Amino acid sequence: MRQTAACIAASVLSASASAQSIVFSTGSDNGFFTPFNSSNASTVKYGDSGWLGGPSAPPVALGTISLFLATFSSGTPVPAGSTDIELTINDGDPSRLVFGSGNELYRVVLKDVELPATDGVSASFFSIDVPLPEVLTAGGFNNVGWSVRCIGFQFAGSFGFQVGTCNAQFNGFFTNNASFFNGSSWSLFAFGPDTCNQIAQFSVTIFDAGAPACPADLDGDGVVGGTDLTALLAAWGSASADIDGDGNTSGTDLTALLAAWGPCA
């Protein structure tokens, strides 16, 4: 299901991941890549992707994505700046050139993201946590892609991503290529032919939405009742009303729903 938010009227919203589990994580053992600058930021987008599981895995409700980012300037220090960031979450790579449909699952504009000052010698690293309103992956391999676009770029240096090698893939599965939109079409790229040390892999951590407080409350009204029973029976044999987490809606889920009947605690 596509959900779109025009903007978030704050800097960057942070979400607690204390009850969440990491489902995808790429570290930052390969420096940085800062392709956005004042001459191109209004036109280009950069994206990346991976997958979370095997061919029979149930869908995953995503809860938060943490983006690990960088600013840089060569030779001359530059003061802090800002940009709005449009973040898109996709079913597979946003380019549609790797795997997955590429369909948009969620989009949000993060307003007035601060871009740290740089000293003209080394990069400045920072991260932002972006809540995802239980964006649901498609199941199976659970392909996930994301892209970043800048709006109203106000920074004298360059901006982009911390990057990792294959050795920094801690959760989930990476692809060798990142994706690039030049204003009219998408393409794929890597930093070189080495499929471990020169992959284009942007550093992110993706958390799931965590276990619901009342998993049998399928319609979210705070009560386990007749509408939840109807929804479960309609989803029989699929994963969409899976209460016990085994990837299938079946008799064990019906038992769990009946045991939870009434107001959620």
C-alpha positions as CSV (number, residue, x, y, z in Angstrom):
1,M,0.0,0.0,0.0
2,R,1.4,3.4,-1.0
3,Q,1.4,6.1,1.7
4,T,2.7,9.6,1.0
5,A,3.5,12.4,3.4
6,A,4.0,15.8,1.8
7,C,6.3,17.0,4.5
8,I,7.2,16.7,8.2
9,A,7.2,20.1,9.8
10,A,10.3,19.5,11.9
11,S,13.9,18.8,11.4
12,V,14.1,15.1,11.5
13,L,11.8,13.0,13.6
14,S,13.5,10.3,15.8
15,A,11.8,7.1,16.7
16,S,12.7,4.8,19.5
17,A,13.9,1.5,18.3
18,S,14.0,-0.1,21.7
19,A,11.1,-2.6,20.9
20,Q,12.2,-3.1,17.3
21,S,14.6,-5.5,15.7
22,I,17.2,-4.8,13.0
23,V,16.3,-6.4,9.7
24,F,18.9,-4.8,7.5
25,S,22.2,-3.2,8.4
26,T,25.2,-2.0,6.4
27,G,28.2,-0.5,8.2
28,S,30.6,2.2,7.2
29,D,33.9,0.6,6.5
30,N,34.6,2.2,3.1
31,G,34.7,6.0,3.6
32,F,32.1,8.2,2.0
33,F,30.5,9.2,-1.3
34,T,29.2,12.8,-1.5
35,P,27.7,13.3,-5.0
36,F,25.2,16.1,-4.2
37,N,26.3,19.7,-4.6
38,S,24.8,23.1,-5.5
39,S,25.1,22.5,-9.2
40,N,23.3,19.1,-9.4
41,A,21.2,18.7,-6.2
42,S,18.0,20.0,-7.8
43,T,18.1,17.3,-10.5
44,V,19.6,14.0,-9.3
45,K,18.6,11.2,-7.0
46,Y,20.6,8.4,-5.6
47,G,19.3,5.1,-4.3
48,D,20.2,1.6,-3.1
49,S,18.6,-1.6,-2.2
50,G,18.8,-5.0,-0.6
51,W,16.6,-7.8,0.7
52,L,15.7,-9.2,4.1
53,G,15.1,-12.9,3.8
54,G,14.6,-16.0,1.7
55,P,11.9,-16.9,-0.8
56,S,9.2,-18.0,1.7
57,A,9.6,-15.3,4.4
58,P,6.4,-13.5,5.5
59,P,6.0,-9.8,4.9
60,V,7.8,-7.4,7.3
61,A,6.4,-4.2,8.7
62,L,9.2,-1.7,8.8
63,G,9.4,0.8,11.6
64,T,12.5,3.1,11.2
65,I,15.3,3.6,8.8
66,S,18.6,5.2,9.9
67,L,20.6,6.9,7.2
68,F,24.3,7.4,7.7
69,L,25.4,10.5,5.8
70,A,28.4,12.7,5.2
71,T,29.4,16.2,4.1
72,F,32.7,17.2,2.6
73,S,34.6,20.1,1.1
74,S,38.0,20.0,-0.7
75,G,40.6,22.5,0.5
76,T,38.3,25.2,1.9
77,P,36.2,25.0,5.1
78,V,32.5,25.6,4.6
79,P,29.9,26.5,7.2
80,A,26.9,24.3,8.0
81,G,24.0,24.4,5.6
82,S,20.7,22.7,5.1
83,T,18.4,20.9,2.7
84,D,15.1,19.3,2.6
85,I,15.5,15.6,1.9
86,E,12.9,13.6,0.0
87,L,13.2,9.9,1.1
88,T,11.4,7.2,-0.9
89,I,11.0,3.6,0.2
90,N,10.4,1.1,-2.6
91,D,9.6,-2.6,-3.2
92,G,13.1,-3.4,-4.5
93,D,15.5,-0.9,-6.1
94,P,13.9,2.4,-7.1
95,S,15.6,2.1,-10.5
96,R,13.6,-1.1,-11.3
97,L,16.9,-2.4,-12.8
98,V,17.9,-4.9,-10.1
99,F,15.0,-6.8,-8.5
100,G,11.6,-6.2,-7.1
101,S,8.8,-4.1,-8.8
102,G,10.3,-0.8,-7.8
103,N,6.9,0.3,-6.7
104,E,6.8,3.1,-4.2
105,L,5.8,2.0,-0.7
106,Y,6.3,5.3,1.2
107,R,7.6,8.8,0.6
108,V,8.3,11.7,3.0
109,V,10.0,15.1,2.8
110,L,12.2,15.8,5.8
111,K,12.3,19.6,6.3
112,D,15.5,21.6,7.1
113,V,17.9,18.8,7.6
114,E,21.2,20.4,8.9
115,L,24.3,19.6,6.8
116,P,27.3,19.8,9.1
117,A,30.2,22.2,8.5
118,T,33.4,20.8,7.1
119,D,37.0,21.8,7.6
120,G,38.2,21.3,4.0
121,V,40.2,18.2,4.8
122,S,38.0,15.5,6.3
123,A,34.4,14.5,6.0
124,S,31.8,15.3,8.7
125,F,29.7,12.2,9.5
126,F,26.1,12.3,10.9
127,S,23.0,10.2,10.8
128,I,19.2,10.7,10.8
129,D,16.4,8.4,12.0
130,V,13.3,8.4,9.9
131,P,10.1,6.8,11.2
132,L,8.3,4.6,8.7
133,P,4.6,4.1,9.5
134,E,4.7,0.3,9.4
135,V,5.6,0.2,5.7
136,L,4.9,-3.4,4.7
137,T,7.3,-5.4,2.4
138,A,5.9,-7.8,-0.1
139,G,7.0,-11.0,1.5
140,G,9.3,-13.6,0.0
141,F,12.7,-12.1,-0.3
142,N,11.3,-8.9,1.2
143,N,13.0,-6.5,-1.2
144,V,13.6,-3.0,0.1
145,G,15.0,0.0,-1.8
146,W,15.3,3.6,-0.9
147,S,16.4,6.8,-2.6
148,V,17.3,10.4,-1.6
149,R,16.6,13.6,-3.4
150,C,17.5,17.1,-2.2
151,I,15.1,20.0,-2.3
152,G,16.2,23.6,-1.7
153,F,19.9,22.7,-1.2
154,Q,21.7,25.3,0.7
155,F,25.3,24.2,1.3
156,A,28.6,25.2,-0.2
157,G,30.2,21.8,0.0
158,S,29.1,18.3,-1.1
159,F,26.7,15.9,0.6
160,G,26.0,12.2,0.4
161,F,26.5,8.9,2.1
162,Q,28.8,6.8,4.3
163,V,29.5,3.6,2.4
164,G,30.4,0.0,3.2
165,T,32.0,-3.1,1.7
166,C,30.5,-6.6,1.7
167,N,32.3,-7.2,5.0
168,A,30.0,-4.5,6.6
169,Q,26.8,-6.2,5.7
170,F,25.5,-7.3,9.1
171,N,21.8,-8.0,8.6
172,G,20.0,-8.7,5.3
173,F,21.6,-9.1,1.9
174,F,23.3,-6.4,-0.3
175,T,23.5,-5.8,-4.0
176,N,26.7,-4.7,-5.7
177,N,25.3,-1.6,-7.3
178,A,23.7,1.6,-6.2
179,S,21.3,3.5,-8.5
180,F,21.5,7.0,-9.9
181,F,18.7,9.2,-11.5
182,N,20.1,11.9,-13.7
183,G,16.8,13.8,-14.1
184,S,15.4,11.7,-16.9
185,S,16.4,8.0,-16.4
186,W,17.9,5.6,-13.9
187,S,21.2,3.7,-14.1
188,L,23.3,1.5,-11.9
189,F,26.9,2.0,-10.8
190,A,29.6,0.6,-8.5
191,F,32.9,2.1,-7.5
192,G,34.9,-0.6,-9.3
193,P,34.9,-4.3,-10.4
194,D,35.8,-5.8,-7.0
195,T,32.5,-7.3,-5.8
196,C,33.4,-6.8,-2.1
197,N,35.6,-3.8,-1.7
198,Q,34.3,-1.6,-4.5
199,I,30.5,-2.2,-4.3
200,A,28.3,0.9,-4.1
201,Q,26.6,0.2,-0.8
202,F,25.2,3.1,1.2
203,S,25.2,2.7,5.0
204,V,21.7,2.3,6.6
205,T,20.1,0.4,9.4
206,I,16.4,-0.6,9.0
207,F,14.3,-1.7,12.0
208,D,11.1,-3.6,11.9
209,A,8.0,-2.1,13.5
210,G,8.3,-4.3,16.6
211,A,5.7,-6.7,18.0
212,P,2.3,-5.1,18.3
213,A,1.0,-4.7,21.8
214,C,-2.2,-6.6,20.9
215,P,-1.4,-8.7,17.8
216,A,-4.9,-10.2,17.6
217,D,-6.5,-6.8,17.2
218,L,-6.2,-6.9,13.4
219,D,-8.3,-3.8,12.7
220,G,-6.5,-1.7,15.4
221,D,-9.6,-0.6,17.2
222,G,-8.3,-1.6,20.7
223,V,-10.7,-4.6,21.0
224,V,-10.4,-8.2,19.7
225,G,-13.8,-9.0,18.4
226,G,-16.0,-9.9,15.5
227,T,-14.4,-7.7,12.9
228,D,-11.0,-9.2,13.7
229,L,-12.5,-12.7,13.4
230,T,-13.9,-11.8,10.0
231,A,-10.6,-10.4,8.9
232,L,-8.8,-13.5,10.0
233,L,-11.1,-15.9,8.2
234,A,-10.9,-13.8,5.0
235,A,-7.1,-14.1,5.2
236,W,-7.0,-17.8,5.8
237,G,-4.0,-19.4,4.2
238,S,-2.2,-16.2,3.6
239,A,0.2,-14.2,5.7
240,S,-1.8,-11.1,6.1
241,A,-3.5,-12.0,9.4
242,D,-0.7,-14.1,10.8
243,I,-0.8,-13.6,14.6
244,D,1.7,-16.2,15.8
245,G,4.4,-15.2,13.3
246,D,4.7,-18.5,11.4
247,G,4.0,-16.9,8.0
248,N,0.5,-18.4,7.6
249,T,-3.0,-17.6,8.8
250,S,-4.3,-20.9,10.2
251,G,-5.9,-22.6,13.2
252,T,-3.2,-21.5,15.6
253,D,-4.0,-17.9,14.8
254,L,-7.7,-18.5,15.3
255,T,-6.9,-20.0,18.7
256,A,-4.8,-17.0,19.6
257,L,-7.5,-14.6,18.6
258,L,-10.2,-16.4,20.6
259,A,-7.9,-16.5,23.6
260,A,-7.4,-12.7,23.4
261,W,-11.1,-11.9,22.9
262,G,-12.2,-8.6,24.4
263,P,-10.5,-5.3,25.1
264,C,-6.7,-5.2,24.6
265,A,-4.8,-4.9,27.9
